Amino acid sequence: MQVQGMKKFLTIPLLLAGGLLLASYGTGAASMSQGSELAMLASLRKGEWSLKFRDGSAPQKLCVRTGAELLQLRHAGNRCSQYVVEDLAGKVTVQYTCTGSGYGRTSIRRETSGLVQIESQGIAENAPFQFLAEARYTGPC
């Protein structure tokens, strides 16, 4: 009898906490597959961007058409599911999973429409990766 009373005592707070968690979860991040557009990325200049990696890796060039190209630099060209963790006026964070290819989490901070700072980490080609990079608009593609 006391066990049943204890179950009821524990169940109600857990249900309330779960409801609060779901309510806060629903107001925050959104799945990219639901058509969520990241306004900050869309506001970036379209054209060729130069990526300079902080670890001294060779610079890369990238043609940016939507801004989303900057999210999956280690999984470029892969079809991945994306989940928006943070979508602010000056910063976005997206977590993504590429079935069979790995996953990653990328944060992009906008300094101007032609300059962003990128931080990314995850698993690609069965190995971990982590990098910091500066991406700068250089002209048309």
The first five atom37 places (N, CA, C, CB, O) and aatype in JSON, in Angstrom:
{
  "aatype": [12, 5, 19, 5, 7, 12, 11, 11, 13, 10, 16, 9, 14, 10, 10, 10, 0, 7, 7, 10, 10, 10, 0, 15, 18, 7, 16, 7, 0, 0, 15, 12, 15, 5, 7, 15, 6, 10, 0, 12, 10, 0, 15, 10, 1, 11, 7, 6, 17, 15, 10, 11, 13, 1, 3, 7, 15, 0, 14, 5, 11, 10, 4, 19, 1, 16, 7, 0, 6, 10, 10, 5, 10, 1, 8, 0, 7, 2, 1, 4, 15, 5, 18, 19, 19, 6, 3, 10, 0, 7, 11, 19, 16, 19, 5, 18, 16, 4, 16, 7, 15, 7, 18, 7, 1, 16, 15, 9, 1, 1, 6, 16, 15, 7, 10, 19, 5, 9, 6, 15, 5, 7, 9, 0, 6, 2, 0, 14, 13, 5, 13, 10, 0, 6, 0, 1, 18, 16, 7, 14, 4],
  "atom_mask": [
    [1, 1, 1, 1, 1],
    [1, 1, 1, 1, 1],
    [1, 1, 1, 1, 1],
    [1, 1, 1, 1, 1],
    [1, 1, 1, 0, 1],
    [1, 1, 1, 1, 1],
    [1, 1, 1, 1, 1],
    [1, 1, 1, 1, 1],
    [1, 1, 1, 1, 1],
    [1, 1, 1, 1, 1],
    [1, 1, 1, 1, 1],
    [1, 1, 1, 1, 1],
    [1, 1, 1, 1, 1],
    [1, 1, 1, 1, 1],
    [1, 1, 1, 1, 1],
    [1, 1, 1, 1, 1],
    [1, 1, 1, 1, 1],
    [1, 1, 1, 0, 1],
    [1, 1, 1, 0, 1],
    [1, 1, 1, 1, 1],
    [1, 1, 1, 1, 1],
    [1, 1, 1, 1, 1],
    [1, 1, 1, 1, 1],
    [1, 1, 1, 1, 1],
    [1, 1, 1, 1, 1],
    [1, 1, 1, 0, 1],
    [1, 1, 1, 1, 1],
    [1, 1, 1, 0, 1],
    [1, 1, 1, 1, 1],
    [1, 1, 1, 1, 1],
    [1, 1, 1, 1, 1],
    [1, 1, 1, 1, 1],
    [1, 1, 1, 1, 1],
    [1, 1, 1, 1, 1],
    [1, 1, 1, 0, 1],
    [1, 1, 1, 1, 1],
    [1, 1, 1, 1, 1],
    [1, 1, 1, 1, 1],
    [1, 1, 1, 1, 1],
    [1, 1, 1, 1, 1],
    [1, 1, 1, 1, 1],
    [1, 1, 1, 1, 1],
    [1, 1, 1, 1, 1],
    [1, 1, 1, 1, 1],
    [1, 1, 1, 1, 1],
    [1, 1, 1, 1, 1],
    [1, 1, 1, 0, 1],
    [1, 1, 1, 1, 1],
    [1, 1, 1, 1, 1],
    [1, 1, 1, 1, 1],
    [1, 1, 1, 1, 1],
    [1, 1, 1, 1, 1],
    [1, 1, 1, 1, 1],
    [1, 1, 1, 1, 1],
    [1, 1, 1, 1, 1],
    [1, 1, 1, 0, 1],
    [1, 1, 1, 1, 1],
    [1, 1, 1, 1, 1],
    [1, 1, 1, 1, 1],
    [1, 1, 1, 1, 1],
    [1, 1, 1, 1, 1],
    [1, 1, 1, 1, 1],
    [1, 1, 1, 1, 1],
    [1, 1, 1, 1, 1],
    [1, 1, 1, 1, 1],
    [1, 1, 1, 1, 1],
    [1, 1, 1, 0, 1],
    [1, 1, 1, 1, 1],
    [1, 1, 1, 1, 1],
    [1, 1, 1, 1, 1],
    [1, 1, 1, 1, 1],
    [1, 1, 1, 1, 1],
    [1, 1, 1, 1, 1],
    [1, 1, 1, 1, 1],
    [1, 1, 1, 1, 1],
    [1, 1, 1, 1, 1],
    [1, 1, 1, 0, 1],
    [1, 1, 1, 1, 1],
    [1, 1, 1, 1, 1],
    [1, 1, 1, 1, 1],
    [1, 1, 1, 1, 1],
    [1, 1, 1, 1, 1],
    [1, 1, 1, 1, 1],
    [1, 1, 1, 1, 1],
    [1, 1, 1, 1, 1],
    [1, 1, 1, 1, 1],
    [1, 1, 1, 1, 1],
    [1, 1, 1, 1, 1],
    [1, 1, 1, 1, 1],
    [1, 1, 1, 0, 1],
    [1, 1, 1, 1, 1],
    [1, 1, 1, 1, 1],
    [1, 1, 1, 1, 1],
    [1, 1, 1, 1, 1],
    [1, 1, 1, 1, 1],
    [1, 1, 1, 1, 1],
    [1, 1, 1, 1, 1],
    [1, 1, 1, 1, 1],
    [1, 1, 1, 1, 1],
    [1, 1, 1, 0, 1],
    [1, 1, 1, 1, 1],
    [1, 1, 1, 0, 1],
    [1, 1, 1, 1, 1],
    [1, 1, 1, 0, 1],
    [1, 1, 1, 1, 1],
    [1, 1, 1, 1, 1],
    [1, 1, 1, 1, 1],
    [1, 1, 1, 1, 1],
    [1, 1, 1, 1, 1],
    [1, 1, 1, 1, 1],
    [1, 1, 1, 1, 1],
    [1, 1, 1, 1, 1],
    [1, 1, 1, 1, 1],
    [1, 1, 1, 0, 1],
    [1, 1, 1, 1, 1],
    [1, 1, 1, 1, 1],
    [1, 1, 1, 1, 1],
    [1, 1, 1, 1, 1],
    [1, 1, 1, 1, 1],
    [1, 1, 1, 1, 1],
    [1, 1, 1, 1, 1],
    [1, 1, 1, 0, 1],
    [1, 1, 1, 1, 1],
    [1, 1, 1, 1, 1],
    [1, 1, 1, 1, 1],
    [1, 1, 1, 1, 1],
    [1, 1, 1, 1, 1],
    [1, 1, 1, 1, 1],
    [1, 1, 1, 1, 1],
    [1, 1, 1, 1, 1],
    [1, 1, 1, 1, 1],
    [1, 1, 1, 1, 1],
    [1, 1, 1, 1, 1],
    [1, 1, 1, 1, 1],
    [1, 1, 1, 1, 1],
    [1, 1, 1, 1, 1],
    [1, 1, 1, 1, 1],
    [1, 1, 1, 1, 1],
    [1, 1, 1, 0, 1],
    [1, 1, 1, 1, 1],
    [1, 1, 1, 1, 1]
  ],
  "atom_positions": [
    [[0.82, -1.19, 0.0], [0.0, 0.0, 0.0], [0.86, 1.26, 0.0], [-0.93, 0.0, 1.2], [0.58, 2.22, -0.71]],
    [[1.91, 1.24, 0.8], [2.77, 2.4, 0.86], [3.55, 2.58, -0.45], [3.73, 2.27, 2.04], [3.85, 3.71, -0.83]],
    [[3.88, 1.49, -1.14], [4.57, 1.57, -2.41], [3.71, 2.29, -3.44], [4.96, 0.18, -2.9], [4.21, 3.13, -4.18]],
    [[2.41, 1.96, -3.48], [1.52, 2.64, -4.41], [1.46, 4.13, -4.13], [0.13, 2.03, -4.35], [1.49, 4.93, -5.07]],
    [[1.37, 4.52, -2.9], [1.33, 5.92, -2.53], [2.63, 6.62, -2.93], [0.0, 0.0, 0.0], [2.61, 7.77, -3.36]],
    [[3.75, 5.92, -2.78], [5.05, 6.48, -3.14], [5.14, 6.65, -4.65], [6.2, 5.58, -2.64], [5.68, 7.65, -5.13]],
    [[4.6, 5.68, -5.42], [4.61, 5.81, -6.88], [3.85, 7.07, -7.31], [3.98, 4.55, -7.53], [4.32, 7.82, -8.15]],
    [[2.68, 7.28, -6.72], [1.88, 8.45, -7.05], [2.63, 9.72, -6.67], [0.52, 8.39, -6.35], [2.62, 10.69, -7.42]],
    [[3.29, 9.71, -5.52], [4.04, 10.85, -5.03], [5.17, 11.2, -6.0], [4.6, 10.57, -3.64], [5.42, 12.38, -6.24]],
    [[5.87, 10.21, -6.54], [6.97, 10.44, -7.46], [6.5, 10.74, -8.88], [7.89, 9.24, -7.47], [7.13, 11.52, -9.59]],
    [[5.4, 10.13, -9.29], [4.92, 10.27, -10.66], [4.48, 11.69, -10.98], [3.79, 9.31, -10.9], [4.79, 12.2, -12.06]],
    [[3.77, 12.32, -10.08], [3.24, 13.66, -10.35], [4.37, 14.67, -10.57], [2.33, 14.13, -9.19], [4.35, 15.38, -11.58]],
    [[5.38, 14.76, -9.67], [6.47, 15.71, -9.94], [7.23, 15.38, -11.22], [7.43, 15.74, -8.77], [7.66, 16.28, -11.94]],
    [[7.41, 14.09, -11.5], [8.12, 13.72, -12.72], [7.34, 14.12, -13.95], [8.39, 12.22, -12.73], [7.93, 14.59, -14.92]],
    [[6.03, 13.95, -13.94], [5.21, 14.37, -15.07], [5.25, 15.89, -15.24], [3.75, 13.9, -14.86], [5.35, 16.39, -16.36]],
    [[5.19, 16.61, -14.12], [5.27, 18.07, -14.21], [6.62, 18.5, -14.76], [5.03, 18.7, -12.84], [6.69, 19.39, -15.61]],
    [[7.69, 17.9, -14.27], [9.03, 18.24, -14.75], [9.17, 17.9, -16.22], [10.12, 17.51, -13.93], [9.75, 18.67, -16.99]],
    [[8.64, 16.76, -16.63], [8.7, 16.36, -18.03], [7.93, 17.33, -18.91], [0.0, 0.0, 0.0], [8.38, 17.66, -20.01]],
    [[6.78, 17.8, -18.43], [6.0, 18.76, -19.18], [6.72, 20.09, -19.33], [0.0, 0.0, 0.0], [6.69, 20.71, -20.39]],
    [[7.37, 20.53, -18.26], [8.15, 21.76, -18.33], [9.31, 21.61, -19.28], [8.66, 22.16, -16.95], [9.62, 22.52, -20.05]],
    [[9.96, 20.45, -19.22], [11.09, 20.2, -20.11], [10.63, 20.22, -21.57], [11.76, 18.86, -19.78], [11.29, 20.82, -22.41]],
    [[9.53, 19.57, -21.86], [9.02, 19.56, -23.22], [8.59, 20.96, -23.65], [7.85, 18.59, -23.35], [8.81, 21.34, -24.8]],
    [[8.0, 21.71, -22.76], [7.57, 23.07, -23.11], [8.78, 23.94, -23.44], [6.76, 23.69, -21.96], [8.76, 24.7, -24.41]],
    [[9.84, 23.84, -22.63], [11.02, 24.66, -22.91], [11.74, 24.14, -24.14], [11.97, 24.67, -21.71], [12.31, 24.93, -24.9]],
    [[11.72, 22.85, -24.36], [12.36, 22.26, -25.52], [11.66, 22.73, -26.8], [12.34, 20.71, -25.43], [12.31, 23.01, -27.8]],
    [[10.36, 22.81, -26.76], [9.59, 23.22, -27.93], [9.78, 24.68, -28.31], [0.0, 0.0, 0.0], [9.58, 25.04, -29.47]],
    [[10.17, 25.52, -27.36], [10.32, 26.94, -27.67], [11.73, 27.28, -28.13], [9.97, 27.77, -26.47], [11.97, 28.38, -28.64]],
    [[12.65, 26.37, -27.97], [14.05, 26.66, -28.29], [14.41, 26.25, -29.69], [0.0, 0.0, 0.0], [14.08, 26.94, -30.65]],
    [[15.09, 25.14, -29.81], [15.65, 24.7, -31.07], [14.59, 24.1, -31.98], [16.76, 23.7, -30.82], [13.53, 23.68, -31.53]],
    [[14.91, 24.06, -33.26], [14.0, 23.48, -34.24], [14.8, 22.64, -35.21], [13.21, 24.57, -34.98], [15.98, 22.89, -35.45]],
    [[14.16, 21.66, -35.77], [14.81, 20.8, -36.75], [14.86, 21.51, -38.09], [14.08, 19.46, -36.87], [13.88, 22.12, -38.52]],
    [[16.02, 21.42, -38.76], [16.15, 22.04, -40.08], [15.25, 21.34, -41.09], [17.62, 21.98, -40.56], [14.83, 21.95, -42.07]],
    [[14.93, 20.09, -40.85], [14.09, 19.37, -41.8], [12.66, 19.91, -41.79], [14.09, 17.87, -41.47], [11.88, 19.61, -42.7]],
    [[12.31, 20.7, -40.79], [10.98, 21.29, -40.74], [10.94, 22.61, -41.5], [10.55, 21.51, -39.3], [9.94, 23.33, -41.44]],
    [[12.0, 22.93, -42.23], [12.01, 24.13, -43.04], [12.49, 25.37, -42.3], [0.0, 0.0, 0.0], [12.33, 26.48, -42.79]],
    [[13.08, 25.19, -41.14], [13.59, 26.32, -40.38], [14.77, 26.93, -41.12], [13.99, 25.89, -38.95], [15.75, 26.25, -41.41]],
    [[14.67, 28.22, -41.42], [15.77, 28.9, -42.1], [16.52, 29.73, -41.07], [15.26, 29.79, -43.27], [15.92, 30.46, -40.29]],
    [[17.82, 29.61, -41.08], [18.65, 30.37, -40.16], [18.92, 31.74, -40.78], [19.98, 29.62, -39.86], [19.71, 31.87, -41.71]],
    [[18.25, 32.75, -40.25], [18.31, 34.09, -40.83], [19.73, 34.63, -40.86], [17.42, 35.04, -40.04], [20.11, 35.31, -41.82]],
    [[20.53, 34.34, -39.84], [21.89, 34.86, -39.81], [22.7, 34.32, -41.0], [22.58, 34.48, -38.49], [23.43, 35.08, -41.64]],
    [[22.57, 33.05, -41.3], [23.29, 32.47, -42.43], [22.78, 33.04, -43.75], [23.16, 30.94, -42.44], [23.56, 33.29, -44.67]],
    [[21.48, 33.24, -43.85], [20.89, 33.79, -45.07], [21.35, 35.23, -45.31], [19.36, 33.73, -44.99], [21.32, 35.71, -46.45]],
    [[21.76, 35.92, -44.24], [22.18, 37.33, -44.39], [23.64, 37.48, -44.83], [21.98, 38.06, -43.07], [24.09, 38.59, -45.1]],
    [[24.37, 36.38, -44.91], [25.77, 36.45, -45.33], [25.88, 36.74, -46.82], [26.5, 35.14, -44.99], [24.99, 36.39, -47.6]],
    [[26.97, 37.38, -47.21], [27.2, 37.69, -48.62], [27.33, 36.4, -49.42], [28.47, 38.56, -48.8], [27.95, 35.44, -48.97]],
    [[26.76, 36.4, -50.58], [26.82, 35.23, -51.47], [28.03, 35.36, -52.36], [25.52, 35.09, -52.31], [28.3, 36.44, -52.89]],
    [[28.77, 34.27, -52.54], [29.94, 34.28, -53.39], [31.06, 33.44, -52.82], [0.0, 0.0, 0.0], [30.82, 32.54, -52.01]],
    [[32.28, 33.72, -53.23], [33.43, 32.93, -52.8], [33.91, 33.39, -51.42], [34.57, 33.02, -53.83], [34.04, 34.59, -51.15]],
    [[34.17, 32.43, -50.57], [34.69, 32.68, -49.23], [36.0, 31.94, -49.07], [33.66, 32.26, -48.14], [36.18, 30.85, -49.62]],
    [[36.92, 32.52, -48.33], [38.2, 31.9, -48.02], [38.16, 31.47, -46.56], [39.39, 32.87, -48.3], [37.83, 32.25, -45.67]],
    [[38.51, 30.21, -46.33], [38.53, 29.66, -44.98], [39.97, 29.56, -44.5], [37.84, 28.28, -44.92], [40.8, 28.91, -45.15]],
    [[40.28, 30.18, -43.38], [41.61, 30.13, -42.79], [41.49, 29.39, -41.46], [42.22, 31.57, -42.6], [40.83, 29.87, -40.54]],
    [[42.14, 28.23, -41.37], [42.05, 27.39, -40.17], [43.1, 27.81, -39.15], [42.22, 25.91, -40.54], [44.25, 28.07, -39.5]],
    [[42.71, 27.87, -37.89], [43.6, 28.32, -36.82], [44.74, 27.33, -36.55], [42.8, 28.53, -35.55], [45.77, 27.72, -35.99]],
    [[44.57, 26.08, -36.94], [45.63, 25.1, -36.68], [46.72, 25.1, -37.74], [45.03, 23.71, -36.59], [47.65, 24.3, -37.68]],
    [[46.62, 25.99, -38.7], [47.64, 26.08, -39.74], [47.38, 25.21, -40.95], [0.0, 0.0, 0.0], [48.2, 25.17, -41.86]],
    [[46.25, 24.5, -40.98], [45.89, 23.7, -42.15], [45.79, 24.61, -43.37], [44.55, 22.94, -41.92], [45.61, 25.82, -43.25]],
    [[45.9, 24.0, -44.54], [45.83, 24.77, -45.79], [44.5, 25.5, -45.9], [46.03, 23.84, -47.0], [43.45, 24.92, -45.61]],
    [[44.53, 26.77, -46.31], [43.28, 27.51, -46.52], [42.44, 26.85, -47.61], [43.58, 28.98, -46.9], [42.96, 26.16, -48.48]],
    [[41.15, 27.07, -47.55], [40.23, 26.52, -48.54], [39.37, 27.64, -49.11], [39.34, 25.4, -47.93], [39.17, 28.67, -48.47]],
    [[38.87, 27.42, -50.3], [37.9, 28.33, -50.92], [36.56, 27.6, -50.97], [38.36, 28.78, -52.37], [36.52, 26.38, -51.13]],
    [[35.5, 28.34, -50.82], [34.16, 27.76, -50.81], [33.19, 28.74, -51.44], [33.73, 27.4, -49.36], [33.22, 29.93, -51.14]],
    [[32.33, 28.24, -52.32], [31.3, 29.07, -52.91], [30.05, 28.99, -52.02], [30.98, 28.62, -54.39], [29.45, 27.92, -51.86]],
    [[29.67, 30.11, -51.46], [28.52, 30.18, -50.55], [27.32, 30.73, -51.29], [28.85, 31.07, -49.31], [27.34, 31.85, -51.79]],
    [[26.27, 29.93, -51.35], [25.03, 30.34, -52.01], [23.92, 30.63, -51.01], [24.58, 29.27, -52.98], [23.07, 31.49, -51.25]],
    [[23.91, 29.89, -49.89], [22.86, 30.06, -48.89], [23.41, 30.36, -47.5], [22.0, 28.82, -48.84], [22.66, 30.84, -46.64]],
    [[24.65, 30.1, -47.26], [25.25, 30.22, -45.94], [25.32, 28.88, -45.23], [0.0, 0.0, 0.0], [26.2, 28.67, -44.4]],
    [[24.4, 27.98, -45.57], [24.38, 26.66, -44.94], [25.61, 25.82, -45.31], [23.11, 25.92, -45.34], [25.92, 24.84, -44.64]],
    [[26.3, 26.19, -46.38], [27.5, 25.46, -46.8], [28.57, 25.48, -45.7], [28.07, 26.07, -48.09], [29.43, 24.6, -45.66]],
    [[28.52, 26.46, -44.82], [29.51, 26.59, -43.76], [29.25, 25.67, -42.58], [29.54, 28.02, -43.28], [30.11, 25.53, -41.71]],
    [[28.09, 25.04, -42.53], [27.72, 24.21, -41.39], [28.4, 22.84, -41.36], [26.25, 24.02, -41.38], [28.75, 22.36, -40.28]],
    [[28.58, 22.22, -42.5], [29.09, 20.84, -42.56], [30.38, 20.78, -43.37], [28.03, 19.9, -43.17], [30.45, 20.07, -44.37]],
    [[31.38, 21.51, -42.95], [32.62, 21.57, -43.73], [33.32, 20.21, -43.8], [33.57, 22.6, -43.13], [33.94, 19.9, -44.82]],
    [[33.25, 19.41, -42.76], [33.88, 18.08, -42.77], [32.97, 17.0, -43.37], [34.28, 17.68, -41.36], [33.39, 15.86, -43.56]],
    [[31.74, 17.38, -43.66], [30.78, 16.45, -44.27], [30.14, 17.11, -45.5], [29.68, 16.01, -43.25], [28.96, 16.88, -45.78]],
    [[30.9, 17.9, -46.21], [30.37, 18.62, -47.37], [29.82, 17.64, -48.4], [31.46, 19.51, -48.01], [30.45, 16.63, -48.7]],
    [[28.66, 17.95, -48.92], [28.04, 17.11, -49.94], [27.23, 15.95, -49.38], [0.0, 0.0, 0.0], [26.48, 15.32, -50.13]],
    [[27.35, 15.66, -48.09], [26.57, 14.57, -47.49], [25.17, 15.07, -47.13], [27.28, 14.01, -46.23], [24.99, 16.22, -46.73]],
    [[24.21, 14.19, -47.28], [22.85, 14.5, -46.84], [22.77, 14.12, -45.38], [21.76, 13.75, -47.7], [22.83, 12.94, -45.03]],
    [[22.62, 15.1, -44.54], [22.62, 14.89, -43.1], [21.38, 15.5, -42.48], [23.9, 15.48, -42.45], [20.86, 16.51, -42.97]],
    [[20.9, 14.89, -41.42], [19.81, 15.51, -40.67], [20.42, 16.56, -39.76], [18.98, 14.44, -39.86], [21.47, 16.33, -39.15]],
    [[19.77, 17.69, -39.66], [20.3, 18.8, -38.86], [19.3, 19.21, -37.8], [20.65, 19.99, -39.76], [18.09, 19.16, -38.0]],
    [[19.85, 19.61, -36.67], [19.04, 20.08, -35.55], [19.6, 21.42, -35.09], [19.02, 19.04, -34.37], [20.78, 21.52, -34.75]],
    [[18.78, 22.44, -35.09], [19.21, 23.78, -34.7], [19.23, 23.85, -33.17], [18.27, 24.87, -35.3], [18.2, 23.72, -32.51]],
    [[20.41, 24.07, -32.62], [20.57, 24.19, -31.18], [20.39, 25.64, -30.75], [21.95, 23.66, -30.75], [19.79, 25.91, -29.71]],
    [[20.92, 26.56, -31.56], [20.87, 27.98, -31.23], [20.68, 28.77, -32.52], [22.17, 28.43, -30.48], [21.38, 28.52, -33.5]],
    [[19.75, 29.71, -32.52], [19.48, 30.52, -33.69], [19.29, 31.97, -33.24], [18.22, 30.0, -34.47], [18.17, 32.41, -32.98]],
    [[20.4, 32.69, -33.15], [20.38, 34.07, -32.69], [20.74, 35.0, -33.84], [21.36, 34.28, -31.51], [21.14, 34.53, -34.91]],
    [[20.6, 36.28, -33.64], [20.89, 37.25, -34.69], [22.35, 37.2, -35.12], [20.54, 38.65, -34.23], [22.66, 37.42, -36.3]],
    [[23.26, 36.92, -34.2], [24.68, 36.93, -34.53], [25.38, 35.6, -34.42], [0.0, 0.0, 0.0], [26.58, 35.52, -34.64]],
    [[24.64, 34.55, -34.06], [25.28, 33.24, -33.88], [24.28, 32.12, -34.1], [25.9, 33.13, -32.48], [23.12, 32.2, -33.67]],
    [[24.74, 31.07, -34.78], [23.93, 29.86, -34.93], [24.76, 28.66, -34.52], [23.4, 29.71, -36.39], [25.98, 28.63, -34.71]],
    [[24.1, 27.67, -33.96], [24.73, 26.4, -33.64], [23.82, 25.3, -34.15], [24.99, 26.25, -32.09], [22.63, 25.27, -33.85]],
    [[24.4, 24.41, -34.93], [23.65, 23.3, -35.52], [24.37, 22.0, -35.24], [23.45, 23.5, -37.05], [25.59, 21.9, -35.39]],
    [[23.61, 21.01, -34.83], [24.14, 19.67, -34.65], [23.58, 18.83, -35.79], [23.75, 19.06, -33.24], [22.4, 18.93, -36.13]],
    [[24.42, 18.0, -36.39], [23.96, 17.22, -37.53], [24.48, 15.78, -37.46], [24.4, 17.88, -38.85], [25.51, 15.5, -36.84]],
    [[23.74, 14.89, -38.12], [24.1, 13.48, -38.18], [24.02, 13.03, -39.63], [23.18, 12.61, -37.28], [23.0, 13.23, -40.3]],
    [[25.1, 12.43, -40.11], [25.16, 11.92, -41.47], [25.23, 10.39, -41.38], [26.4, 12.51, -42.27], [26.27, 9.84, -41.04]],
    [[24.15, 9.73, -41.66], [24.08, 8.28, -41.52], [25.23, 7.6, -42.25], [22.74, 7.77, -42.03], [25.4, 7.76, -43.46]],
    [[26.01, 6.84, -41.5], [27.13, 6.11, -42.07], [28.39, 6.93, -42.28], [0.0, 0.0, 0.0], [29.43, 6.37, -42.64]],
    [[28.32, 8.25, -42.07], [29.48, 9.11, -42.31], [29.97, 9.86, -41.09], [29.16, 10.09, -43.39], [31.05, 10.45, -41.11]],
    [[29.2, 9.85, -40.01], [29.58, 10.56, -38.81], [28.61, 11.65, -38.44], [0.0, 0.0, 0.0], [27.45, 11.65, -38.86]],
    [[29.09, 12.58, -37.65], [28.24, 13.66, -37.15], [29.1, 14.85, -36.76], [27.38, 13.19, -35.95], [30.33, 14.76, -36.73]],
    [[28.44, 15.96, -36.45], [29.18, 17.14, -36.03], [28.29, 18.16, -35.37], [0.0, 0.0, 0.0], [27.06, 18.06, -35.37]],
    [[28.95, 19.14, -34.8], [28.27, 20.27, -34.17], [29.07, 21.5, -34.55], [28.16, 20.1, -32.58], [30.27, 21.59, -34.28]],
    [[28.4, 22.46, -35.18], [29.08, 23.65, -35.69], [28.41, 24.9, -35.13], [29.07, 23.67, -37.23], [27.18, 25.02, -35.13]],
    [[29.24, 25.82, -34.67], [28.78, 27.15, -34.24], [29.41, 28.18, -35.17], [29.14, 27.43, -32.73], [30.62, 28.14, -35.42]],
    [[28.6, 29.09, -35.66], [29.09, 30.15, -36.54], [28.69, 31.48, -35.92], [28.51, 30.0, -37.99], [27.51, 31.74, -35.66]],
    [[29.69, 32.33, -35.69], [29.47, 33.66, -35.13], [29.74, 34.7, -36.21], [30.36, 33.9, -33.89], [30.81, 34.73, -36.8]],
    [[28.75, 35.54, -36.45], [28.84, 36.57, -37.49], [29.48, 37.82, -36.93], [27.44, 36.89, -38.06], [29.04, 38.36, -35.92]],
    [[30.54, 38.28, -37.61], [31.13, 39.57, -37.27], [30.61, 40.65, -38.2], [32.68, 39.51, -37.33], [30.23, 41.73, -37.77]],
    [[30.58, 40.34, -39.51], [29.96, 41.19, -40.53], [29.33, 40.26, -41.54], [31.02, 42.17, -41.21], [29.39, 39.04, -41.39]],
    [[28.71, 40.82, -42.57], [28.09, 39.96, -43.6], [29.14, 39.25, -44.44], [27.17, 40.79, -44.5], [28.82, 38.36, -45.23]],
    [[30.4, 39.65, -44.28], [31.47, 39.02, -45.04], [32.57, 38.41, -44.18], [0.0, 0.0, 0.0], [33.65, 38.1, -44.69]],
    [[32.32, 38.24, -42.87], [33.32, 37.68, -41.97], [32.63, 36.93, -40.84], [34.23, 38.79, -41.41], [31.81, 37.49, -40.12]],
    [[32.98, 35.64, -40.7], [32.42, 34.82, -39.62], [33.52, 33.99, -38.98], [31.29, 33.9, -40.16], [34.55, 33.72, -39.58]],
    [[33.27, 33.59, -37.75], [34.15, 32.69, -37.02], [33.4, 31.36, -36.89], [34.54, 33.28, -35.59], [32.22, 31.33, -36.53]],
    [[34.1, 30.26, -37.19], [33.49, 28.93, -37.19], [34.2, 28.04, -36.19], [33.52, 28.3, -38.61], [35.43, 28.0, -36.14]],
    [[33.41, 27.32, -35.41], [33.94, 26.31, -34.49], [33.16, 25.04, -34.75], [33.83, 26.77, -32.98], [31.93, 25.04, -34.71]],
    [[33.87, 23.95, -35.0], [33.19, 22.7, -35.33], [33.93, 21.51, -34.74], [33.05, 22.54, -36.84], [35.16, 21.53, -34.61]],
    [[33.18, 20.48, -34.39], [33.77, 19.25, -33.89], [32.82, 18.1, -34.17], [34.08, 19.35, -32.38], [31.62, 18.3, -34.36]],
    [[33.37, 16.89, -34.21], [32.54, 15.71, -34.45], [33.38, 14.54, -34.89], [0.0, 0.0, 0.0], [34.55, 14.42, -34.53]],
    [[32.76, 13.66, -35.67], [33.41, 12.46, -36.19], [33.21, 12.45, -37.71], [32.83, 11.15, -35.53], [32.08, 12.58, -38.19]],
    [[34.31, 12.3, -38.45], [34.26, 12.17, -39.91], [35.26, 11.11, -40.32], [34.56, 13.54, -40.62], [36.39, 11.09, -39.82]],
    [[34.86, 10.23, -41.22], [35.72, 9.14, -41.69], [36.3, 8.34, -40.52], [36.87, 9.7, -42.55], [37.48, 8.0, -40.49]],
    [[35.44, 8.03, -39.55], [35.76, 7.23, -38.37], [36.85, 7.84, -37.5], [36.19, 5.87, -38.79], [37.52, 7.13, -36.76]],
    [[37.03, 9.14, -37.57], [38.04, 9.81, -36.74], [37.45, 11.12, -36.2], [39.34, 10.09, -37.56], [36.66, 11.78, -36.88]],
    [[37.85, 11.5, -34.99], [37.36, 12.77, -34.45], [37.99, 13.95, -35.15], [37.63, 12.84, -32.95], [39.12, 13.87, -35.65]],
    [[37.27, 15.06, -35.2], [37.81, 16.3, -35.72], [37.37, 17.44, -34.83], [37.37, 16.54, -37.19], [36.33, 17.37, -34.17]],
    [[38.16, 18.49, -34.82], [37.82, 19.72, -34.13], [38.62, 20.82, -34.8], [38.11, 19.64, -32.58], [39.82, 20.67, -35.03]],
    [[37.96, 21.93, -35.12], [38.69, 23.04, -35.71], [38.03, 24.38, -35.41], [38.81, 22.86, -37.2], [36.84, 24.47, -35.12]],
    [[38.86, 25.4, -35.49], [38.43, 26.79, -35.43], [38.87, 27.41, -36.75], [39.04, 27.57, -34.18], [39.99, 27.16, -37.21]],
    [[38.01, 28.19, -37.36], [38.35, 28.8, -38.64], [37.71, 30.17, -38.76], [37.9, 27.9, -39.79], [36.7, 30.47, -38.13]],
    [[38.33, 30.98, -39.58], [37.76, 32.27, -39.94], [37.38, 32.18, -41.4], [38.76, 33.46, -39.67], [38.19, 31.74, -42.22]],
    [[36.18, 32.59, -41.73], [35.72, 32.57, -43.12], [35.47, 34.02, -43.53], [34.42, 31.7, -43.29], [34.81, 34.78, -42.83]],
    [[36.03, 34.37, -44.7], [35.96, 35.75, -45.17], [35.51, 35.78, -46.63], [37.34, 36.46, -45.0], [36.04, 35.03, -47.46]],
    [[34.55, 36.64, -46.94], [34.08, 36.82, -48.3], [35.22, 37.4, -49.13], [32.83, 37.73, -48.34], [35.88, 38.34, -48.71]],
    [[35.44, 36.82, -50.35], [36.54, 37.29, -51.19], [36.07, 37.78, -52.56], [37.56, 36.19, -51.37], [36.86, 38.42, -53.27]],
    [[34.84, 37.51, -52.96], [34.35, 37.98, -54.25], [33.33, 37.01, -54.84], [0.0, 0.0, 0.0], [32.88, 36.09, -54.15]],
    [[32.97, 37.2, -56.08], [32.0, 36.31, -56.73], [32.6, 34.92, -56.98], [31.52, 36.92, -58.05], [33.82, 34.77, -57.07]],
    [[31.74, 33.94, -57.1], [32.19, 32.56, -57.38], [32.57, 32.42, -58.83], [31.08, 31.53, -57.03], [32.97, 31.34, -59.27]]
  ]
}
